[in-house]
């Protein structure tokens, strides 16, 4: 997915583990299942906060959402 997003950075990359899915209702995606979904959107989000994190290069940043987490597909932000 990193190779695709390097060429097309405007795309949103989503990847879910087995037994995990995104349920989409309008602009809201909600994670269900046993594991995580990875989000590649050119940004960074962390439950612990994102201040002073040692982050990888911008084109390699991703984060994980677990069951119950929600993501706004229009604004490309985690719904906290």
Biopython code that builds the backbone (N, CA, C, O; Angstrom):
import numpy as np
from Bio.PDB.StructureBuilder import StructureBuilder

atoms = [
    (1, "UNK", "N", (0.814, -1.176, 0.000)),
    (1, "UNK", "CA", (0.000, 0.000, 0.000)),
    (1, "UNK", "C", (0.869, 1.256, 0.000)),
    (1, "UNK", "O", (0.487, 2.266, -0.592)),
    (2, "UNK", "N", (2.038, 1.210, 0.659)),
    (2, "UNK", "CA", (2.912, 2.381, 0.690)),
    (2, "UNK", "C", (3.329, 2.803, -0.721)),
    (2, "UNK", "O", (3.407, 3.995, -1.020)),
    (3, "UNK", "N", (3.593, 1.823, -1.584)),
    (3, "UNK", "CA", (4.009, 2.147, -2.946)),
    (3, "UNK", "C", (2.903, 2.871, -3.708)),
    (3, "UNK", "O", (3.177, 3.816, -4.449)),
    (4, "UNK", "N", (1.667, 2.438, -3.531)),
    (4, "UNK", "CA", (0.531, 3.085, -4.196)),
    (4, "UNK", "C", (0.348, 4.504, -3.677)),
    (4, "UNK", "O", (0.165, 5.436, -4.460)),
    (5, "UNK", "N", (0.397, 4.671, -2.354)),
    (5, "UNK", "CA", (0.172, 5.987, -1.765)),
    (5, "UNK", "C", (1.316, 6.962, -2.054)),
    (5, "UNK", "O", (1.123, 8.177, -2.016)),
    (6, "UNK", "N", (2.484, 6.439, -2.337)),
    (6, "UNK", "CA", (3.584, 7.320, -2.723)),
    (6, "UNK", "C", (3.275, 7.990, -4.067)),
    (6, "UNK", "O", (3.575, 9.167, -4.264)),
    (7, "UNK", "N", (2.677, 7.234, -4.982)),
    (7, "UNK", "CA", (2.323, 7.754, -6.294)),
    (7, "UNK", "C", (1.012, 8.537, -6.257)),
    (7, "UNK", "O", (0.850, 9.513, -6.989)),
    (8, "UNK", "N", (0.075, 8.108, -5.403)),
    (8, "UNK", "CA", (-1.256, 8.728, -5.316)),
    (8, "UNK", "C", (-1.554, 9.124, -3.872)),
    (8, "UNK", "O", (-2.403, 8.495, -3.240)),
    (9, "UNK", "N", (-0.883, 10.153, -3.323)),
    (9, "UNK", "CA", (-1.038, 10.512, -1.911)),
    (9, "UNK", "C", (-2.438, 11.003, -1.539)),
    (9, "UNK", "O", (-2.767, 11.066, -0.354)),
    (10, "UNK", "N", (-3.256, 11.347, -2.510)),
    (10, "UNK", "CA", (-4.617, 11.786, -2.211)),
    (10, "UNK", "C", (-5.541, 10.629, -1.837)),
    (10, "UNK", "O", (-6.636, 10.856, -1.321)),
    (11, "UNK", "N", (-5.116, 9.404, -2.088)),
    (11, "UNK", "CA", (-5.934, 8.238, -1.753)),
    (11, "UNK", "C", (-5.887, 7.956, -0.255)),
    (11, "UNK", "O", (-4.937, 8.332, 0.433)),
    (12, "UNK", "N", (-6.913, 7.299, 0.229)),
    (12, "UNK", "CA", (-6.988, 6.854, 1.617)),
    (12, "UNK", "C", (-6.722, 5.356, 1.637)),
    (12, "UNK", "O", (-7.381, 4.594, 0.930)),
    (13, "UNK", "N", (-5.767, 4.940, 2.440)),
    (13, "UNK", "CA", (-5.448, 3.518, 2.535)),
    (13, "UNK", "C", (-6.025, 2.920, 3.808)),
    (13, "UNK", "O", (-5.794, 3.425, 4.907)),
    (14, "UNK", "N", (-6.775, 1.843, 3.648)),
    (14, "UNK", "CA", (-7.373, 1.138, 4.786)),
    (14, "UNK", "C", (-7.067, -0.339, 4.649)),
    (14, "UNK", "O", (-7.220, -0.913, 3.571)),
    (15, "UNK", "N", (-6.643, -0.948, 5.721)),
    (15, "UNK", "CA", (-6.376, -2.373, 5.716)),
    (15, "UNK", "C", (-6.815, -2.981, 7.033)),
    (15, "UNK", "O", (-6.443, -2.489, 8.098)),
    (16, "UNK", "N", (-7.607, -4.051, 6.976)),
    (16, "UNK", "CA", (-8.120, -4.689, 8.194)),
    (16, "UNK", "C", (-7.579, -6.102, 8.325)),
    (16, "UNK", "O", (-7.454, -6.826, 7.338)),
    (17, "UNK", "N", (-7.260, -6.487, 9.555)),
    (17, "UNK", "CA", (-6.837, -7.851, 9.846)),
    (17, "UNK", "C", (-8.001, -8.810, 9.634)),
    (17, "UNK", "O", (-9.149, -8.395, 9.476)),
    (18, "UNK", "N", (-7.682, -10.096, 9.635)),
    (18, "UNK", "CA", (-8.721, -11.120, 9.556)),
    (18, "UNK", "C", (-9.682, -10.969, 10.724)),
    (18, "UNK", "O", (-9.286, -10.525, 11.802)),
    (19, "UNK", "N", (-10.931, -11.332, 10.519)),
    (19, "UNK", "CA", (-11.980, -11.254, 11.544)),
    (19, "UNK", "C", (-12.221, -9.831, 12.020)),
    (19, "UNK", "O", (-12.689, -9.616, 13.138)),
    (20, "UNK", "N", (-11.901, -8.857, 11.168)),
    (20, "UNK", "CA", (-12.096, -7.443, 11.486)),
    (20, "UNK", "C", (-12.605, -6.747, 10.237)),
    (20, "UNK", "O", (-12.226, -7.110, 9.124)),
    (21, "UNK", "N", (-13.471, -5.738, 10.414)),
    (21, "UNK", "CA", (-14.050, -5.042, 9.266)),
    (21, "UNK", "C", (-14.370, -3.604, 9.631)),
    (21, "UNK", "O", (-14.414, -3.234, 10.804)),
    (22, "UNK", "N", (-14.591, -2.804, 8.600)),
    (22, "UNK", "CA", (-15.097, -1.449, 8.749)),
    (22, "UNK", "C", (-16.550, -1.451, 8.291)),
    (22, "UNK", "O", (-16.857, -1.886, 7.182)),
    (23, "UNK", "N", (-17.431, -0.970, 9.140)),
    (23, "UNK", "CA", (-18.834, -0.801, 8.780)),
    (23, "UNK", "C", (-19.006, 0.677, 8.444)),
    (23, "UNK", "O", (-18.754, 1.544, 9.280)),
    (24, "UNK", "N", (-19.435, 0.957, 7.217)),
    (24, "UNK", "CA", (-19.546, 2.344, 6.764)),
    (24, "UNK", "C", (-21.013, 2.754, 6.732)),
    (24, "UNK", "O", (-21.863, 2.075, 6.154)),
    (25, "UNK", "N", (-21.281, 3.901, 7.381)),
    (25, "UNK", "CA", (-22.610, 4.504, 7.389)),
    (25, "UNK", "C", (-22.417, 5.984, 7.083)),
    (25, "UNK", "O", (-21.995, 6.747, 7.952)),
    (26, "UNK", "N", (-22.723, 6.397, 5.853)),
    (26, "UNK", "CA", (-22.459, 7.774, 5.441)),
    (26, "UNK", "C", (-20.967, 8.020, 5.409)),
    (26, "UNK", "O", (-20.230, 7.301, 4.734)),
    (27, "UNK", "N", (-20.516, 9.030, 6.131)),
    (27, "UNK", "CA", (-19.091, 9.360, 6.193)),
    (27, "UNK", "C", (-18.374, 8.687, 7.350)),
    (27, "UNK", "O", (-17.169, 8.869, 7.521)),
    (28, "UNK", "N", (-19.104, 7.906, 8.151)),
    (28, "UNK", "CA", (-18.516, 7.300, 9.345)),
    (28, "UNK", "C", (-18.214, 5.820, 9.117)),
    (28, "UNK", "O", (-19.077, 5.049, 8.698)),
    (29, "UNK", "N", (-16.970, 5.446, 9.405)),
    (29, "UNK", "CA", (-16.553, 4.047, 9.374)),
    (29, "UNK", "C", (-16.284, 3.624, 10.813)),
    (29, "UNK", "O", (-15.591, 4.321, 11.554)),
    (30, "UNK", "N", (-16.840, 2.467, 11.207)),
    (30, "UNK", "CA", (-16.674, 1.948, 12.566)),
    (30, "UNK", "C", (-16.031, 0.579, 12.486)),
    (30, "UNK", "O", (-16.446, -0.262, 11.689)),
    (31, "UNK", "N", (-15.014, 0.352, 13.311)),
    (31, "UNK", "CA", (-14.305, -0.922, 13.319)),
    (31, "UNK", "C", (-15.080, -1.929, 14.165)),
    (31, "UNK", "O", (-15.497, -1.630, 15.285)),
    (32, "UNK", "N", (-15.266, -3.124, 13.610)),
    (32, "UNK", "CA", (-15.850, -4.239, 14.353)),
    (32, "UNK", "C", (-14.927, -5.442, 14.196)),
    (32, "UNK", "O", (-14.171, -5.535, 13.228)),
    (33, "UNK", "N", (-14.994, -6.349, 15.147)),
    (33, "UNK", "CA", (-14.239, -7.580, 15.024)),
    (33, "UNK", "C", (-13.175, -7.745, 16.087)),
    (33, "UNK", "O", (-13.144, -7.030, 17.088)),
    (34, "UNK", "N", (-12.300, -8.715, 15.839)),
    (34, "UNK", "CA", (-11.359, -9.176, 16.851)),
    (34, "UNK", "C", (-10.012, -8.455, 16.867)),
    (34, "UNK", "O", (-9.257, -8.585, 17.830)),
    (35, "UNK", "N", (-9.703, -7.700, 15.818)),
    (35, "UNK", "CA", (-8.349, -7.139, 15.744)),
    (35, "UNK", "C", (-8.392, -5.658, 15.375)),
    (35, "UNK", "O", (-9.173, -4.896, 15.946)),
    (36, "UNK", "N", (-7.560, -5.254, 14.428)),
    (36, "UNK", "CA", (-7.375, -3.839, 14.113)),
    (36, "UNK", "C", (-7.525, -3.564, 12.621)),
    (36, "UNK", "O", (-7.393, -4.462, 11.789)),
    (37, "UNK", "N", (-7.806, -2.296, 12.301)),
    (37, "UNK", "CA", (-7.711, -1.789, 10.940)),
    (37, "UNK", "C", (-6.624, -0.719, 10.934)),
    (37, "UNK", "O", (-6.570, 0.130, 11.823)),
    (38, "UNK", "N", (-5.769, -0.770, 9.932)),
    (38, "UNK", "CA", (-4.724, 0.236, 9.773)),
    (38, "UNK", "C", (-5.248, 1.336, 8.863)),
    (38, "UNK", "O", (-5.934, 1.065, 7.878)),
    (39, "UNK", "N", (-4.921, 2.575, 9.198)),
    (39, "UNK", "CA", (-5.341, 3.735, 8.411)),
    (39, "UNK", "C", (-4.093, 4.456, 7.928)),
    (39, "UNK", "O", (-3.218, 4.815, 8.716)),
    (40, "UNK", "N", (-4.027, 4.660, 6.617)),
    (40, "UNK", "CA", (-2.935, 5.396, 5.987)),
    (40, "UNK", "C", (-3.565, 6.626, 5.347)),
    (40, "UNK", "O", (-4.127, 6.540, 4.255)),
    (41, "UNK", "N", (-3.473, 7.773, 6.022)),
    (41, "UNK", "CA", (-4.119, 8.981, 5.495)),
    (41, "UNK", "C", (-3.183, 10.189, 5.467)),
    (41, "UNK", "O", (-3.634, 11.315, 5.259)),
    (42, "UNK", "N", (-1.899, 9.966, 5.672)),
    (42, "UNK", "CA", (-0.945, 11.070, 5.667)),
    (42, "UNK", "C", (-0.903, 11.828, 6.984)),
    (42, "UNK", "O", (-0.196, 12.828, 7.105)),
    (43, "UNK", "N", (-1.658, 11.357, 7.969)),
    (43, "UNK", "CA", (-1.679, 12.004, 9.276)),
    (43, "UNK", "C", (-1.248, 11.048, 10.360)),
    (43, "UNK", "O", (-0.739, 9.961, 10.086)),
    (44, "UNK", "N", (-1.457, 11.459, 11.584)),
    (44, "UNK", "CA", (-1.108, 10.613, 12.713)),
    (44, "UNK", "C", (-2.115, 10.829, 13.826)),
    (44, "UNK", "O", (-2.545, 11.956, 14.069)),
    (45, "UNK", "N", (-2.491, 9.754, 14.500)),
    (45, "UNK", "CA", (-3.387, 9.813, 15.644)),
    (45, "UNK", "C", (-2.933, 8.749, 16.627)),
    (45, "UNK", "O", (-2.491, 7.670, 16.232)),
    (46, "UNK", "N", (-3.047, 9.064, 17.925)),
    (46, "UNK", "CA", (-2.682, 8.116, 18.963)),
    (46, "UNK", "C", (-3.591, 8.313, 20.161)),
    (46, "UNK", "O", (-3.906, 9.445, 20.528)),
    (47, "UNK", "N", (-4.014, 7.214, 20.772)),
    (47, "UNK", "CA", (-4.817, 7.309, 21.986)),
    (47, "UNK", "C", (-4.090, 8.084, 23.074)),
    (47, "UNK", "O", (-4.713, 8.770, 23.883)),
    (48, "UNK", "N", (-2.767, 7.969, 23.086)),
    (48, "UNK", "CA", (-1.951, 8.627, 24.096)),
    (48, "UNK", "C", (-1.622, 10.062, 23.720)),
    (48, "UNK", "O", (-0.968, 10.764, 24.491)),
    (49, "UNK", "N", (-2.061, 10.511, 22.556)),
    (49, "UNK", "CA", (-1.712, 11.843, 22.067)),
    (49, "UNK", "C", (-0.581, 11.758, 21.068)),
    (49, "UNK", "O", (0.132, 10.756, 21.012)),
    (50, "UNK", "N", (-0.414, 12.789, 20.293)),
    (50, "UNK", "CA", (0.612, 12.744, 19.248)),
    (50, "UNK", "C", (1.735, 13.736, 19.482)),
    (50, "UNK", "O", (2.600, 13.901, 18.622)),
    (51, "UNK", "N", (1.737, 14.394, 20.618)),
    (51, "UNK", "CA", (2.792, 15.360, 20.910)),
    (51, "UNK", "C", (4.126, 14.650, 21.146)),
    (51, "UNK", "O", (4.198, 13.643, 21.851)),
    (52, "UNK", "N", (5.157, 15.190, 20.552)),
    (52, "UNK", "CA", (6.530, 14.739, 20.777)),
    (52, "UNK", "C", (6.748, 13.251, 20.516)),
    (52, "UNK", "O", (7.540, 12.605, 21.203)),
    (53, "UNK", "N", (6.053, 12.718, 19.536)),
    (53, "UNK", "CA", (6.288, 11.334, 19.128)),
    (53, "UNK", "C", (7.418, 11.313, 18.107)),
    (53, "UNK", "O", (7.557, 12.233, 17.301)),
    (54, "UNK", "N", (8.212, 10.268, 18.147)),
    (54, "UNK", "CA", (9.248, 10.077, 17.146)),
    (54, "UNK", "C", (8.591, 9.357, 15.966)),
    (54, "UNK", "O", (8.458, 8.133, 15.974)),
    (55, "UNK", "N", (8.183, 10.128, 14.952)),
    (55, "UNK", "CA", (7.401, 9.579, 13.854)),
    (55, "UNK", "C", (8.271, 9.231, 12.648)),
    (55, "UNK", "O", (9.312, 9.848, 12.426)),
    (56, "UNK", "N", (7.836, 8.236, 11.870)),
    (56, "UNK", "CA", (8.542, 7.915, 10.624)),
    (56, "UNK", "C", (8.278, 9.014, 9.591)),
    (56, "UNK", "O", (7.489, 9.923, 9.845)),
    (57, "UNK", "N", (8.934, 8.938, 8.427)),
    (57, "UNK", "CA", (8.668, 9.924, 7.377)),
    (57, "UNK", "C", (7.172, 9.977, 7.055)),
    (57, "UNK", "O", (6.464, 8.979, 7.187)),
    (58, "UNK", "N", (6.704, 11.147, 6.634)),
    (58, "UNK", "CA", (5.270, 11.381, 6.426)),
    (58, "UNK", "C", (4.634, 10.350, 5.491)),
    (58, "UNK", "O", (3.472, 9.991, 5.683)),
    (59, "UNK", "N", (5.365, 9.867, 4.486)),
    (59, "UNK", "CA", (4.777, 8.912, 3.552)),
    (59, "UNK", "C", (4.739, 7.485, 4.110)),
    (59, "UNK", "O", (4.328, 6.565, 3.403)),
    (60, "UNK", "N", (5.154, 7.287, 5.348)),
    (60, "UNK", "CA", (5.154, 5.960, 5.977)),
    (60, "UNK", "C", (4.323, 5.910, 7.260)),
    (60, "UNK", "O", (4.364, 4.916, 7.985)),
    (61, "UNK", "N", (3.574, 6.971, 7.542)),
    (61, "UNK", "CA", (2.808, 7.019, 8.785)),
    (61, "UNK", "C", (1.484, 6.279, 8.633)),
    (61, "UNK", "O", (0.785, 6.439, 7.632)),
    (62, "UNK", "N", (1.150, 5.485, 9.614)),
    (62, "UNK", "CA", (-0.155, 4.848, 9.688)),
    (62, "UNK", "C", (-0.482, 4.649, 11.153)),
    (62, "UNK", "O", (0.380, 4.795, 12.019)),
    (63, "UNK", "N", (-1.730, 4.318, 11.424)),
    (63, "UNK", "CA", (-2.120, 4.048, 12.807)),
    (63, "UNK", "C", (-3.219, 3.011, 12.821)),
    (63, "UNK", "O", (-3.844, 2.735, 11.798)),
    (64, "UNK", "N", (-3.447, 2.442, 13.984)),
    (64, "UNK", "CA", (-4.393, 1.352, 14.139)),
    (64, "UNK", "C", (-5.648, 1.810, 14.871)),
    (64, "UNK", "O", (-5.588, 2.561, 15.844)),
    (65, "UNK", "N", (-6.775, 1.337, 14.377)),
    (65, "UNK", "CA", (-8.053, 1.525, 15.061)),
    (65, "UNK", "C", (-8.552, 0.152, 15.482)),
    (65, "UNK", "O", (-8.440, -0.814, 14.728)),
    (66, "UNK", "N", (-9.101, 0.069, 16.684)),
    (66, "UNK", "CA", (-9.597, -1.212, 17.200)),
    (66, "UNK", "C", (-11.121, -1.191, 17.255)),
    (66, "UNK", "O", (-11.753, -0.177, 16.959)),
    (67, "UNK", "N", (-11.693, -2.316, 17.635)),
    (67, "UNK", "CA", (-13.154, -2.454, 17.682)),
    (67, "UNK", "C", (-13.780, -1.303, 18.456)),
    (67, "UNK", "O", (-13.364, -0.985, 19.570)),
    (68, "UNK", "N", (-14.786, -0.685, 17.846)),
    (68, "UNK", "CA", (-15.490, 0.429, 18.454)),
    (68, "UNK", "C", (-14.973, 1.788, 18.025)),
    (68, "UNK", "O", (-15.693, 2.780, 18.138)),
    (69, "UNK", "N", (-13.730, 1.859, 17.529)),
    (69, "UNK", "CA", (-13.195, 3.131, 17.062)),
    (69, "UNK", "C", (-13.937, 3.552, 15.797)),
    (69, "UNK", "O", (-14.365, 2.718, 14.998)),
    (70, "UNK", "N", (-14.077, 4.878, 15.636)),
    (70, "UNK", "CA", (-14.777, 5.414, 14.467)),
    (70, "UNK", "C", (-13.879, 6.413, 13.737)),
    (70, "UNK", "O", (-13.034, 7.077, 14.336)),
    (71, "UNK", "N", (-14.093, 6.494, 12.423)),
    (71, "UNK", "CA", (-13.266, 7.336, 11.566)),
    (71, "UNK", "C", (-14.176, 8.067, 10.587)),
    (71, "UNK", "O", (-15.048, 7.455, 9.969)),
    (72, "UNK", "N", (-13.974, 9.389, 10.445)),
    (72, "UNK", "CA", (-14.751, 10.171, 9.499)),
    (72, "UNK", "C", (-14.036, 10.140, 8.148)),
    (72, "UNK", "O", (-12.938, 10.676, 8.004)),
    (73, "UNK", "N", (-14.670, 9.511, 7.167)),
    (73, "UNK", "CA", (-14.061, 9.352, 5.852)),
    (73, "UNK", "C", (-13.976, 10.666, 5.082)),
    (73, "UNK", "O", (-13.094, 10.823, 4.237)),
    (74, "UNK", "N", (-14.872, 11.613, 5.355)),
    (74, "UNK", "CA", (-14.875, 12.896, 4.663)),
    (74, "UNK", "C", (-13.761, 13.811, 5.161)),
    (74, "UNK", "O", (-13.066, 14.443, 4.366)),
    (75, "UNK", "N", (-13.595, 13.878, 6.469)),
    (75, "UNK", "CA", (-12.582, 14.776, 7.055)),
    (75, "UNK", "C", (-11.247, 14.077, 7.269)),
    (75, "UNK", "O", (-10.229, 14.718, 7.534)),
    (76, "UNK", "N", (-11.267, 12.746, 7.147)),
    (76, "UNK", "CA", (-10.066, 11.918, 7.372)),
    (76, "UNK", "C", (-9.518, 12.137, 8.778)),
    (76, "UNK", "O", (-8.325, 12.379, 8.967)),
    (77, "UNK", "N", (-10.400, 12.049, 9.745)),
    (77, "UNK", "CA", (-10.028, 12.203, 11.153)),
    (77, "UNK", "C", (-10.689, 11.117, 11.986)),
    (77, "UNK", "O", (-11.797, 10.676, 11.682)),
    (78, "UNK", "N", (-10.004, 10.688, 13.035)),
    (78, "UNK", "CA", (-10.593, 9.777, 14.004)),
    (78, "UNK", "C", (-11.654, 10.530, 14.782)),
    (78, "UNK", "O", (-11.448, 11.679, 15.170)),
    (79, "UNK", "N", (-12.796, 9.881, 15.011)),
    (79, "UNK", "CA", (-13.858, 10.459, 15.816)),
    (79, "UNK", "C", (-13.601, 10.027, 17.245)),
    (79, "UNK", "O", (-13.722, 8.850, 17.584)),
    (80, "UNK", "N", (-13.240, 11.000, 18.085)),
    (80, "UNK", "CA", (-12.903, 10.659, 19.472)),
    (80, "UNK", "C", (-14.084, 10.838, 20.384)),
    (80, "UNK", "O", (-13.977, 10.596, 21.586)),
]
sb = StructureBuilder()
sb.init_structure("model")
sb.init_model(0)
sb.init_chain("A")
sb.init_seg("    ")
for serial, (resi, resn, name, xyz) in enumerate(atoms, 1):
    if name == "N":
        sb.init_residue(resn, " ", resi, " ")
    sb.init_atom(name, np.array(xyz, "f"), 0.0, 1.0, " ", f" {name:<3s}", serial, name[0])
structure = sb.get_structure()
